Each structure stands twice: as C-alpha cells, then as structure tokens.
Amino acid sequence: MSLCAWITAHYEEQRPVKWLAFALEMIAATTLLLLMLLTCSDVFGRYFLSNSIDGTTELTEIALAILIFAEMPVITWRGGHVVVDILDRLMGNTVIKLLGLLSAFLISSSLYFLAVQIFFLAERSFRRDEVTEFLRLPTGLIVEYIAYMSWITAATMITYGVYRLLFIARD
C-alpha cells in the first residue's frame, strides 16, 4: 500500500488538512518515540550502570512541548476537545450551534493573542541569549515553536468554526 493510499484510508480530513495532520502527527509520534527511548536509556543507565544521561530532564521538557503543541492543531480541527453538554437538553439546536461557533471564535482569538505574547517572549529570549541550564540549548527556539503552533491552532480553530457553521449546522 502506498503512502498516499494509507493516508487516504486513515485520515478523514480534506487534502491540505490531511497532509498537515499527517505531518504533525509524524512529528508527535517521532518525538514520543525518542522520549520513550531517552527515558528507557536513562533508567537503564541509572539503575544498571550507575550513570544517568546528562540533561534528561531538559530534553524531556522540550520533547513534551514539541509533542503537545504538534498535536494541538490536529485535535482542534477534529473537535477533540472536552465539551461540557450539561445544558444541551434545555437549549435548542440552533442555540447550541451558535454557542459552539462563538466558542470557536473566542478560542481562536485568544490563541492568536496568546501566540503574539509568546512570540514576544521568544524574541526577548533570543535578544538575551537565554539558554537551558544544563545543556545550554537556546530557549528561544522552543518558545518560538510554541508561538507558531499556537497560531496554527488558532487558524485551525477559526477554520473549524466556519466549517461547522457552513456544513455541520445544516443538520
């Protein structure tokens, strides 16, 4: 089975979103694999060789940031966030859909402005040449990555909100 056929069989999204979701999930999966190998190697080294891997904590923190922020746009587009539907039985279908659309716009605008602030923090980190404590890795790179992924998540949230309004709201 070719890669295109496999992606078509396993991803419901349309063309550009399908490939973006695949790429982001590959980043997350690779990061998770490397995180697992790092943790196993560190534990093995600590208990059997009496020597752990230097900087494991910093690498784990960075890997978790990469993993979480790579999956945020995919989860957002698929509508996989936790939804509390306690009052859904009391409200009409139109009100529920409008509230869902409103929440999509509020979340996307919040993520956009949050990403702007995070990007300013990344610029400040680059100006000050801030690095991690042990491995001396530049912290601005991971902070900038978080800002970019937050912008992508904001874009997918607003796109998902419009998609819901145009196509799903018809049911």
Accessible surface in RSA format (square Angstrom, percent):
REM  Atomic radii and reference values for relative SASA: ProtOr
REM  Chains: A
REM  Algorithm: Lee & Richards
REM  Probe-radius: 1.40
REM  Slices: 20
REM RES _ NUM      All-atoms   Total-Side   Main-Chain    Non-polar    All polar
REM                ABS   REL    ABS   REL    ABS   REL    ABS   REL    ABS   REL
RES MET A   1   177.94  92.2  86.83  57.5  91.11 216.9  96.27  81.8  81.68 108.2
RES SER A   2    70.02  59.2  53.71  71.7  16.30  37.6  53.93 114.8  16.08  22.5
RES LEU A   3   100.78  56.1  89.01  63.7  11.77  29.6  92.88  65.2   7.91  21.3
RES CYS A   4    75.86  57.4  74.38  83.0   1.48   3.5  26.99  68.4  48.87  52.7
RES ALA A   5    45.88  42.2  35.06  54.1  10.82  24.6  42.76  60.2   3.12   8.3
RES TRP A   6    98.31  39.5  98.31  47.6   0.00   0.0  80.70  43.0  17.61  28.6
RES ILE A   7     0.00   0.0   0.00   0.0   0.00   0.0   0.00   0.0   0.00   0.0
RES THR A   8    87.25  62.1  74.70  75.7  12.55  29.9  56.28  75.6  30.97  46.8
RES ALA A   9    71.52  65.8  28.90  44.6  42.62  96.9  39.76  56.0  31.76  84.1
RES HIS A  10   108.82  59.5  77.27  53.7  31.55  80.7  54.46  56.1  54.36  63.3
RES TYR A  11    20.51   9.6  14.07   8.0   6.44  16.8   6.85   5.1  13.67  16.9
RES GLU A  12   168.66  96.8 141.69 107.2  26.98  64.2  63.13 122.1 105.54  86.2
RES GLU A  13    17.96  10.3   8.65   6.5   9.31  22.2  10.06  19.5   7.90   6.4
RES GLN A  14   135.71  75.9 132.97  97.2   2.74   6.5  54.30 115.6  81.42  61.8
RES ARG A  15   184.39  77.4 183.20  93.4   1.19   2.8  63.00  86.1 121.39  73.6
RES PRO A  16   104.85  76.4  90.22  82.2  14.63  53.2 100.18  82.7   4.67  29.0
RES VAL A  17    36.46  24.0  35.84  32.4   0.62   1.5  36.45  31.7   0.01   0.0
RES LYS A  18    28.21  13.8  28.21  17.3   0.00   0.0   4.06   3.7  24.15  25.7
RES TRP A  19    99.24  39.8  96.25  46.6   2.99   7.0  82.91  44.2  16.33  26.5
RES LEU A  20    70.16  39.1  65.11  46.6   5.05  12.7  69.10  48.5   1.06   2.9
RES ALA A  21     4.27   3.9   2.94   4.5   1.33   3.0   3.95   5.6   0.32   0.8
RES PHE A  22    31.39  15.7  31.39  19.4   0.00   0.0  31.39  19.0   0.00   0.0
RES ALA A  23    46.59  42.8  41.73  64.4   4.86  11.1  45.86  64.6   0.73   1.9
RES LEU A  24    10.73   6.0  10.73   7.7   0.00   0.0  10.73   7.5   0.00   0.0
RES GLU A  25    41.31  23.7  38.30  29.0   3.01   7.2  16.15  31.2  25.16  20.5
RES MET A  26    94.56  49.0  94.06  62.3   0.50   1.2  73.42  62.4  21.15  28.0
RES ILE A  27    76.43  43.5  71.82  53.5   4.61  11.1  76.08  54.8   0.35   0.9
RES ALA A  28     4.89   4.5   4.71   7.3   0.18   0.4   4.85   6.8   0.04   0.1
RES ALA A  29    54.79  50.4  43.86  67.7  10.93  24.9  49.90  70.3   4.89  13.0
RES THR A  30    65.34  46.5  62.12  63.0   3.22   7.7  49.22  66.1  16.12  24.4
RES THR A  31    15.11  10.7  13.78  14.0   1.33   3.2   6.43   8.6   8.68  13.1
RES LEU A  32    96.08  53.5  96.02  68.7   0.06   0.1  96.02  67.4   0.06   0.1
RES LEU A  33    91.68  51.1  87.25  62.4   4.43  11.1  91.10  64.0   0.58   1.6
RES LEU A  34   105.43  58.7 101.77  72.8   3.67   9.2 101.99  71.6   3.44   9.3
RES LEU A  35    20.31  11.3  18.59  13.3   1.72   4.3  20.03  14.1   0.28   0.8
RES MET A  36    98.65  51.1  92.16  61.0   6.49  15.5  57.94  49.3  40.71  53.9
RES LEU A  37    88.73  49.4  88.05  63.0   0.68   1.7  88.54  62.2   0.19   0.5
RES LEU A  38    29.79  16.6  24.89  17.8   4.91  12.3  29.16  20.5   0.63   1.7
RES THR A  39    64.30  45.7  63.87  64.7   0.44   1.0  54.79  73.6   9.51  14.4
RES CYS A  40    75.63  57.2  67.65  75.4   7.98  18.8  27.66  70.1  47.97  51.7
RES SER A  41    55.23  46.7  45.00  60.1  10.23  23.6  23.10  49.2  32.13  45.0
RES ASP A  42     7.26   5.1   7.26   7.2   0.00   0.0   0.33   0.8   6.93   6.9
RES VAL A  43    65.71  43.2  65.71  59.5   0.00   0.0  65.71  57.1   0.00   0.0
RES PHE A  44   110.14  55.1 108.11  67.0   2.04   5.3 109.82  66.6   0.32   0.9
RES GLY A  45     4.88   6.0   0.00   N/A   4.88   6.0   4.88  13.4   0.00   0.0
RES ARG A  46   116.01  48.7 105.09  53.6  10.92  26.0  38.93  53.2  77.08  46.7
RES TYR A  47   156.26  73.0 127.36  72.5  28.90  75.2  86.87  65.3  69.39  85.5
RES PHE A  48   147.57  73.8 117.41  72.7  30.16  78.5 120.66  73.2  26.91  77.0
RES LEU A  49   118.42  65.9  95.09  68.0  23.32  58.6 101.13  71.0  17.29  46.5
RES SER A  50   104.74  88.5  72.02  96.1  32.72  75.4  41.46  88.3  63.28  88.7
RES ASN A  51   107.79  74.3  96.55  93.3  11.24  27.1  21.27  51.2  86.52  83.6
RES SER A  52    42.26  35.7  30.92  41.3  11.34  26.1   1.98   4.2  40.28  56.4
RES ILE A  53    68.56  39.0  58.85  43.8   9.71  23.4  63.82  46.0   4.74  12.9
RES ASP A  54    95.36  66.8  82.15  81.8  13.20  31.2  17.84  42.0  77.52  77.3
RES GLY A  55    11.66  14.4   0.00   N/A  11.66  14.4   5.22  14.3   6.45  14.4
RES THR A  56    19.28  13.7  16.94  17.2   2.34   5.6  16.94  22.8   2.34   3.5
RES THR A  57    96.93  68.9  91.87  93.1   5.06  12.1  59.68  80.2  37.25  56.3
RES GLU A  58    21.06  12.1  20.47  15.5   0.59   1.4  18.16  35.1   2.89   2.4
RES LEU A  59    61.72  34.4  58.90  42.1   2.82   7.1  58.90  41.4   2.82   7.6
RES THR A  60    37.17  26.4  37.17  37.7   0.00   0.0  33.35  44.8   3.82   5.8
RES GLU A  61   107.45  61.7  98.65  74.6   8.80  21.0  41.79  80.8  65.66  53.6
RES ILE A  62    38.73  22.0  37.33  27.8   1.41   3.4  38.73  27.9   0.00   0.0
RES ALA A  63    13.63  12.5  12.40  19.1   1.23   2.8  13.52  19.0   0.10   0.3
RES LEU A  64    75.88  42.3  75.88  54.3   0.00   0.0  75.88  53.3   0.00   0.0
RES ALA A  65    18.12  16.7  13.76  21.2   4.36   9.9  17.56  24.7   0.56   1.5
RES ILE A  66    46.74  26.6  46.74  34.8   0.00   0.0  46.74  33.7   0.00   0.0
RES LEU A  67    31.63  17.6  31.54  22.6   0.10   0.2  31.54  22.1   0.10   0.3
RES ILE A  68    94.16  53.6  88.60  66.0   5.56  13.4  92.91  66.9   1.25   3.4
RES PHE A  69    40.58  20.3  40.58  25.1   0.00   0.0  40.58  24.6   0.00   0.0
RES ALA A  70     0.00   0.0   0.00   0.0   0.00   0.0   0.00   0.0   0.00   0.0
RES GLU A  71    39.32  22.6  39.32  29.7   0.00   0.0  25.20  48.7  14.12  11.5
RES MET A  72    41.93  21.7  41.59  27.5   0.34   0.8  27.15  23.1  14.78  19.6
RES PRO A  73     2.07   1.5   1.36   1.2   0.71   2.6   1.36   1.1   0.71   4.4
RES VAL A  74     6.60   4.3   2.60   2.4   4.00   9.6   6.60   5.7   0.00   0.0
RES ILE A  75    70.28  40.0  68.85  51.3   1.42   3.4  70.28  50.6   0.00   0.0
RES THR A  76     1.70   1.2   1.18   1.2   0.52   1.2   0.40   0.5   1.30   2.0
RES TRP A  77    36.21  14.5  34.39  16.6   1.82   4.3  24.65  13.1  11.56  18.8
RES ARG A  78   108.06  45.4  76.89  39.2  31.17  74.2  47.73  65.2  60.33  36.6
RES GLY A  79    33.59  41.4   0.00   N/A  33.59  41.4  10.17  27.9  23.42  52.5
RES GLY A  80    53.19  65.6   0.00   N/A  53.19  65.6  26.57  72.9  26.62  59.6
RES HIS A  81    89.71  49.0  77.53  53.9  12.17  31.1  57.94  59.7  31.77  37.0
RES VAL A  82   143.58  94.5 113.29 102.6  30.29  73.0 119.49 103.8  24.10  65.4
RES VAL A  83   116.68  76.8  89.65  81.2  27.02  65.1  92.75  80.6  23.93  64.9
RES VAL A  84   113.10  74.4  83.24  75.4  29.86  71.9  86.89  75.5  26.21  71.1
RES ASP A  85    88.70  62.1  79.27  78.9   9.44  22.3   6.54  15.4  82.17  81.9
RES ILE A  86   128.43  73.1 114.79  85.5  13.64  32.9 121.59  87.6   6.84  18.6
RES LEU A  87    93.42  52.0  91.22  65.3   2.19   5.5  91.22  64.1   2.19   5.9
RES ASP A  88    54.90  38.5  49.25  49.0   5.65  13.4  15.97  37.6  38.93  38.8
RES ARG A  89   221.53  93.0 185.82  94.7  35.72  85.0  82.58 112.9 138.95  84.2
RES LEU A  90   146.52  81.6 110.36  79.0  36.16  90.9 114.12  80.1  32.40  87.2
RES MET A  91    68.85  35.7  52.62  34.8  16.23  38.6  56.89  48.4  11.95  15.8
RES GLY A  92    42.59  52.5   0.00   N/A  42.59  52.5  34.39  94.4   8.19  18.3
RES ASN A  93    87.36  60.2  76.63  74.1  10.73  25.8  33.07  79.6  54.29  52.5
RES THR A  94    96.32  68.5  92.16  93.4   4.16   9.9  59.47  79.9  36.85  55.7
RES VAL A  95    71.96  47.3  71.55  64.8   0.41   1.0  71.94  62.5   0.02   0.0
RES ILE A  96    47.22  26.9  44.76  33.3   2.46   5.9  45.35  32.7   1.87   5.1
RES LYS A  97    44.47  21.7  39.83  24.4   4.64  11.0  27.01  24.3  17.46  18.6
RES LEU A  98   102.36  57.0  98.03  70.1   4.33  10.9  98.80  69.4   3.56   9.6
RES LEU A  99    83.39  46.4  79.67  57.0   3.71   9.3  80.14  56.3   3.25   8.8
RES GLY A 100    12.92  15.9   0.00   N/A  12.92  15.9  11.94  32.8   0.98   2.2
RES LEU A 101    21.30  11.9  20.62  14.8   0.68   1.7  20.85  14.6   0.45   1.2
RES LEU A 102    94.35  52.5  91.58  65.5   2.77   7.0  93.92  66.0   0.43   1.2
RES SER A 103    45.80  38.7  43.54  58.1   2.26   5.2  33.57  71.5  12.23  17.1
RES ALA A 104     0.18   0.2   0.18   0.3   0.00   0.0   0.18   0.3   0.00   0.0
RES PHE A 105    79.94  40.0  77.17  47.8   2.76   7.2  77.46  47.0   2.48   7.1
RES LEU A 106   103.99  57.9 103.71  74.2   0.28   0.7 103.94  73.0   0.05   0.1
RES ILE A 107    77.77  44.3  75.75  56.4   2.02   4.9  77.77  56.0   0.00   0.0
RES SER A 108     6.87   5.8   5.59   7.5   1.27   2.9   3.42   7.3   3.44   4.8
RES SER A 109    47.30  40.0  41.89  55.9   5.41  12.5  35.54  75.7  11.76  16.5
RES SER A 110    69.12  58.4  58.14  77.6  10.98  25.3  38.45  81.9  30.67  43.0
RES LEU A 111    26.46  14.7  25.79  18.5   0.66   1.7  26.37  18.5   0.09   0.2
RES TYR A 112   104.65  48.9 104.65  59.5   0.00   0.0  62.26  46.8  42.39  52.3
RES PHE A 113   129.77  64.9 128.53  79.6   1.24   3.2 129.09  78.3   0.68   1.9
RES LEU A 114    96.38  53.7  92.44  66.1   3.94   9.9  95.60  67.1   0.79   2.1
RES ALA A 115     0.00   0.0   0.00   0.0   0.00   0.0   0.00   0.0   0.00   0.0
RES VAL A 116    34.33  22.6  33.70  30.5   0.62   1.5  34.08  29.6   0.25   0.7
RES GLN A 117   104.70  58.5 103.96  76.0   0.74   1.8  37.85  80.6  66.85  50.7
RES ILE A 118    27.06  15.4  27.06  20.2   0.00   0.0  27.06  19.5   0.00   0.0
RES PHE A 119    42.16  21.1  42.16  26.1   0.00   0.0  42.16  25.6   0.00   0.0
RES PHE A 120   110.18  55.1 105.97  65.6   4.22  11.0 106.69  64.7   3.50  10.0
RES LEU A 121    85.17  47.4  82.19  58.8   2.97   7.5  82.28  57.8   2.89   7.8
RES ALA A 122     0.40   0.4   0.40   0.6   0.00   0.0   0.40   0.6   0.00   0.0
RES GLU A 123    65.82  37.8  63.38  48.0   2.43   5.8  21.89  42.3  43.92  35.9
RES ARG A 124    94.56  39.7  94.56  48.2   0.00   0.0  16.29  22.3  78.28  47.4
RES SER A 125     5.03   4.3   4.08   5.4   0.95   2.2   4.27   9.1   0.76   1.1
RES PHE A 126    79.26  39.7  67.24  41.7  12.01  31.3  69.57  42.2   9.69  27.7
RES ARG A 127   170.49  71.6 136.58  69.6  33.91  80.7  77.94 106.5  92.56  56.1
RES ARG A 128   149.28  62.7 120.92  61.6  28.36  67.5  45.84  62.7 103.44  62.7
RES ASP A 129   116.76  81.8  98.50  98.0  18.26  43.2  34.34  80.8  82.42  82.2
RES GLU A 130    70.51  40.5  62.32  47.1   8.19  19.5  31.24  60.4  39.27  32.1
RES VAL A 131    53.10  34.9  32.38  29.3  20.72  49.9  32.38  28.1  20.72  56.2
RES THR A 132    20.63  14.7  15.63  15.8   5.00  11.9  20.63  27.7   0.00   0.0
RES GLU A 133   159.53  91.6 136.09 103.0  23.44  55.8  55.99 108.3 103.54  84.5
RES PHE A 134   118.50  59.3 100.34  62.1  18.16  47.2 102.10  61.9  16.40  46.9
RES LEU A 135    57.08  31.8  36.81  26.3  20.27  51.0  39.75  27.9  17.33  46.6
RES ARG A 136   157.84  66.3 143.62  73.2  14.22  33.9  54.82  74.9 103.02  62.4
RES LEU A 137    66.12  36.8  66.04  47.2   0.08   0.2  66.12  46.4   0.00   0.0
RES PRO A 138    60.18  43.9  54.12  49.3   6.06  22.0  54.12  44.7   6.06  37.6
RES THR A 139    32.46  23.1  31.74  32.2   0.72   1.7  31.71  42.6   0.75   1.1
RES GLY A 140     0.73   0.9   0.00   N/A   0.73   0.9   0.00   0.0   0.73   1.6
RES LEU A 141   103.40  57.6  98.25  70.3   5.15  12.9  98.47  69.2   4.92  13.2
RES ILE A 142    30.81  17.5  28.58  21.3   2.23   5.4  30.45  21.9   0.36   1.0
RES VAL A 143    35.39  23.3  35.39  32.0   0.00   0.0  35.39  30.7   0.00   0.0
RES GLU A 144    39.23  22.5  39.23  29.7   0.00   0.0   1.21   2.3  38.02  31.0
RES TYR A 145    50.03  23.4  46.51  26.5   3.53   9.2  49.23  37.0   0.80   1.0
RES ILE A 146    30.05  17.1  30.05  22.4   0.00   0.0  30.05  21.6   0.00   0.0
RES ALA A 147     0.00   0.0   0.00   0.0   0.00   0.0   0.00   0.0   0.00   0.0
RES TYR A 148   104.61  48.8 104.06  59.2   0.55   1.4  75.86  57.0  28.75  35.4
RES MET A 149    10.80   5.6  10.80   7.1   0.00   0.0   0.05   0.0  10.76  14.2
RES SER A 150     1.00   0.8   1.00   1.3   0.00   0.0   0.00   0.0   1.00   1.4
RES TRP A 151    65.08  26.1  60.21  29.1   4.87  11.4  60.59  32.3   4.49   7.3
RES ILE A 152    59.48  33.8  57.67  43.0   1.81   4.4  59.48  42.8   0.00   0.0
RES THR A 153     1.92   1.4   1.92   1.9   0.00   0.0   1.92   2.6   0.00   0.0
RES ALA A 154     7.29   6.7   6.41   9.9   0.89   2.0   6.77   9.5   0.52   1.4
RES ALA A 155    52.84  48.6  48.03  74.1   4.81  10.9  52.41  73.8   0.44   1.2
RES THR A 156    15.59  11.1  14.65  14.9   0.94   2.2  15.59  20.9   0.00   0.0
RES MET A 157    14.32   7.4  14.32   9.5   0.00   0.0  13.92  11.8   0.40   0.5
RES ILE A 158    57.55  32.8  57.55  42.9   0.00   0.0  57.55  41.4   0.00   0.0
RES THR A 159    66.99  47.6  61.83  62.7   5.17  12.3  46.26  62.1  20.73  31.3
RES TYR A 160    33.12  15.5  33.12  18.8   0.00   0.0  11.48   8.6  21.65  26.7
RES GLY A 161     0.03   0.0   0.00   N/A   0.03   0.0   0.03   0.1   0.00   0.0
RES VAL A 162    60.91  40.1  60.91  55.1   0.00   0.0  60.91  52.9   0.00   0.0
RES TYR A 163    85.86  40.1  83.42  47.5   2.44   6.3  42.09  31.6  43.77  54.0
RES ARG A 164    64.83  27.2  62.83  32.0   2.00   4.8   7.51  10.3  57.32  34.7
RES LEU A 165    81.19  45.2  70.55  50.5  10.64  26.7  73.13  51.4   8.06  21.7
RES LEU A 166    86.37  48.1  83.55  59.8   2.81   7.1  85.48  60.0   0.89   2.4
RES PHE A 167   116.50  58.3 101.19  62.7  15.31  39.8 101.85  61.7  14.66  41.9
RES ILE A 168    64.36  36.6  62.54  46.6   1.82   4.4  64.36  46.3   0.00   0.0
RES ALA A 169    35.95  33.1  17.24  26.6  18.71  42.6  18.05  25.4  17.91  47.4
RES ARG A 170   187.23  78.6 151.67  77.3  35.56  84.7  65.54  89.6 121.69  73.8
RES ASP A 171   124.47  87.2  74.46  74.1  50.02 118.3  64.79 152.5  59.68  59.5
END  Absolute sums over single chains surface
CHAIN  1 A    11453.4      10015.6       1437.8       7925.1       3528.3
END  Absolute sums over all chains
TOTAL         11453.4      10015.6       1437.8       7925.1       3528.3
